Each structure stands twice: as C-alpha cells, then as structure tokens.
C-alpha cells in the first residue's frame, strides 16, 4: 500500500464514517478499485478508526466533558441519565459482538453485490426519514434501545451506521438535534472497545506498512472526519437527508450492475 492509497482510504473513512453512505461499503469498493486489502491489515484498520474516533471527541469535546462531570457526581442528573441511555443503546451491539461476530465477519467476504444491495436499503431508510416530520421528542430509554438495534444491524457492510441510527431516531419522532448528537456519541464506546480488543488479541502483522503510510491514513481520516461530522450535524438539523438517499440509490445501483456484469 502506498502513501497515496493510505491517504485516499483515510479520506474515504473520514467522510463515510459520518456521512450516511456506509464507511465499510465504500472502503470495500475503493479497495477493489485500488487493488489493496485495507481490511486485511489490522493495524491500518485500527489507525483509520482511531482517526475518526478522535475527530468525534474533538467535535463533541464540550458535551463529552459535561457528561463526564455529571456522571462522576455519582447522582442521578440529566448527564447521568443521558449516559444511561447510551448504555442501553449499546446492549444490541454487545449481543451481536458476543454471539454473532464470526457470522458478521463472514459477510465482509460476500463481495460487492451484497454491498450494493445494502446501499439500496440505506437509500430507502434515508428517504423515509427525510419525509418524516420530527415530533420534537427527547430520546427515551425505549428509543435509545431501538436506535441501538439499528446500530447493531448496521454492522453489515454497505448499511450506513450513521444513516441507520439517525434514520431510526427520526422515524421514532425524536428531535433532529438530539438524534445527530446521540448517534455520533453512542458509537464511541463500541469502536474504542473493538479496537482495544484487536490490539490485545489481534494479529497486527500482515502486510508490512511504513510509519508514513499509517500516519497519512490517520491524519487524513481525522481531519476529514472533523469536517464531515460538523457538516452532517448541520445537514440533519436542516432535514437534508434526501440528497444522501439519492446518492446511495445511484451508488448502490451502480455497484449492483457492476457486480452482475
């Protein structure tokens, strides 16, 4: 893998981790185009996800600090309640990770046809969510769990995590501002946890990558991720998901046709 390949994959990771177009699906598509196997190199995958995790922390640093201060007062307050809702949202992904991890990983070898079909499903979700008028509700424990189910399902390659969780929250009638923030904060713990497990028990060997390639991938995913995260928050708040629904439809259709030809 060259430095240019790493930067391109990092840019794609930063964009698609936050935009509702599926980071896993687009990384698989670009890997086929560049003829590189980024997913086969665990170290590079961890670096890319580390960049987007850091970008999320930077964008939401004030909210995260406020939540942590409230949590460590060790009393029931709005911040503690919010953290409990995030904990509830993690139950489905925890179940999937514990009992269905191998089944999910096998789907990543399913080829581009599967990715294309999942992009089309993402398009439908975004279309329905863009037409749903928000009821202005705050996220309840029930809503948090249902959004968590969306996150668990979205581990499938080609099904956008942010698109699925945001669409789920909007379809439930929750406030747009709350849904976007909750969607991005709830993913921090699963990504950090999975990366820690990979660091402890994974094989970091594989293809030997230079420090420059790793740094290039990290910086590009971090910088682009910050911009994409802020942009996505504005898009959700303004109700502009319809354009992403159109993009996912076009991209999914193109990938399906390409796979069948």
N, C-alpha and C positions, 0 to 999 in steps of 0.2 A: 504494500500500500504506500503510495506516495504522499507527500505533504499536501498536494492539491486535492487528492482524493479525501484525505482526512478533513481538510477544511470544508470541502463540499458536503461531506457527511455530517459534519458538525453544524453547518448552516441549516441543513435539512432537519436535523434533530431539534435545533433551537426553534425553528419555525413550526414544525409539525407537532411538537410536544404540547404547544399551547393553542395553535390554530386547530379547529375541529376537522382535521383532514387525515388523522392517523399517522403517528410517527413511525410505528413498526411497519405499516404497509408501505410508506414512502421510502423508508430505509431499505426495505427488501427490493423495491423497484429500482432504486438508484444503484444498489449493489449489483443487480443484474446488468444494468447499463454499463457500469464502470468495471464489471467483472472482478469485483472484490467481495470478500465474505466478511463483513464487519462483525456479524453476529458470531462468527467462529472464533473471534479474538475477544476473550472475556475482558481483558484489561482495557481494550479500546471501548467496548460497550459501557463499562463502568465509568470511564472518563467522560464519555458523551452524556450519560445520565447525571453524572456529578455536576457537569456544567449547567444543565437545566435546573437541577435542584438548587444550586447556588443562586441562579437568576431568580427563582421563585422566592427564596429567602430574602434577597436584596429588595425585590419589588414590594414584598409584604412585611418588611422588617419591623415597621411600627406596629402593625396589627399583631405580629407574632410576639413581639416584646410585651405588648399589653396583655395578650392571652397568657403568657408565661407568668407575668407578675400576678395576675388574678388567680391562676392555678395554684401558685405557691403561697397564697394566703391561707390555703387549706380550709376554705369555707365555700359554701355554695353562693356563687355570684354569677353575673352574666358571662364572665370569661370562663369560669369553671364549667358552666352549663354548655357553652359552645364547644369546649374541649371534649365533653362527654358525648356530644352529638357526633363529633369527628370520630371518637372511639366506636360509637355504634355503627358508623358508616364503614368501618374497617372490618366488621365481622364477616361479610360475604367474601371479601378478597382474602381474608385469613383462611376461610374454609377452602376456597379454591386452591390457595397455595399449599395447604397441608395435604389435601386429598386428591387433587386433580392436576398437580404440577406437571407430571410426565405426560398426561394426555394433552395438556395445553401446548407443551413444548413440541409435541409431535406435529401439531398443526402448522408450526412455522416452517415445516418442510413440505407443506401442501401445495406450494407453487403460487404463481401469480394469479391463477384463475380464482382461487379462494380469496386472495387479497382484493381482487376486483369486485367480487360479489359482496364482500363486507363493506367496501367503499360505497356501493349502491345502497346498502342498508343504512349506512351513516347519512347518506343524502336524504333518505326518507325521514329519518329521525329529525334532522335539522329542518326539513321542510315543515313537518308537523309542528315543531317547537316555534318556528318563526311565525306561524299563523296563530299561535296560542296567545291570548291576551292575559298578561300577568294579573293575578288577583291581589298582588302585594302582600302575600303572606310571608311570615318569617318561617324559616326551616324548622320543622318539628322533629322529634325523635323518629317518628314514623317516616317522615320524608328523608331523613338522613340515612335510614336503613335502606329505603328503596333506591336512593341515589347510589348507595354503596353497592347494591345489586348491579346497577348499571356499570359501575367501575369494574366489578368482577367479570361481567360479561365482556367488557371492552378489552380484556387481555388478548382477545382473538386478533390476529394480525389483519389490519385493514379496517377494523372497527375503532373509530376515534374515541380515546378515553375522555378527552375534554368535551368532544361533541356529544358523547353519550350521557355523561354526567350532567352537563349543562342542559341538554335537551330534556332529560328526566326531571330535573328541578323545575324547569319552565312548564313542562306539561302538568306537573303537580300544582302549578299556580303560585310558586314561590317568587319572591321579589328578584328581579334580574340582578341587582347589585349584590344581593346575598348569594345567589346561585353561583355567580362567577367567582367570588372570593372563596366560597366553600369548596367549589370544585378544584381550585388550584391548591388550597391548603390541605385538603384531605389526602392528596396523593403523596405528600412529602414523606410521611412515615413508611408507606409501603415501598417506595423507591429506595429510601435510605436503608430500610431493613433488608431488602433483596440484595442491594449492593454489598452490605456488610456480610451477609451470608455467602455471597460469591467470593468475597475477599478471603473469608475464613476457610471455606471448603472447596472453592473452585480451582480449576486449573488455569493459572494465569500465563501459561506458556503459549503454545500455539505459534502463530506467526510472530516472528521477532520484529517489533516495531521500535523505531528510534524515539528518543525523548522529544524531538521536534515534531514528529507526527502526533504523539499523544498531546503535547501542549497545543498544537494547532487545532486539533479536534476539540479540546476542552475550551479554549478561548472562543472559538467560533460558535460553539453551542451555547456558551454562557452569554456572550454579547448579543447574539441574535435572539436568544431566549428572553432576555430582559425586554427587548423591543417588542417581541411578539406577545409577551404576557401583557404588557401595558396596552398594546393595540387590541388584544382580544377582549380585555375588560371594557374598553370603550365600545367595541362592536356589540357585545352582549347588552350593555346598558342602552344602546340605541336601537336594539332589535334588528340588527343587520345580518342575521344568520342565513337568510335566503341565498345570498351570493355564494356562501360556502356549500350550501346544498347543491347549487348548480355546478360548482366546481367538482364536488365529489361524484356527482352523476356523470359528468363528462369524463373525469379521470377513471372512474370505475368502469364505464362502458368501453373506454379505450383499452384498458388493461384486459378486460374480458375478451374483446375482439382479438387483441394481440395474442392472447393465450390460446385461443381456439384456431387461429390461422396457422 
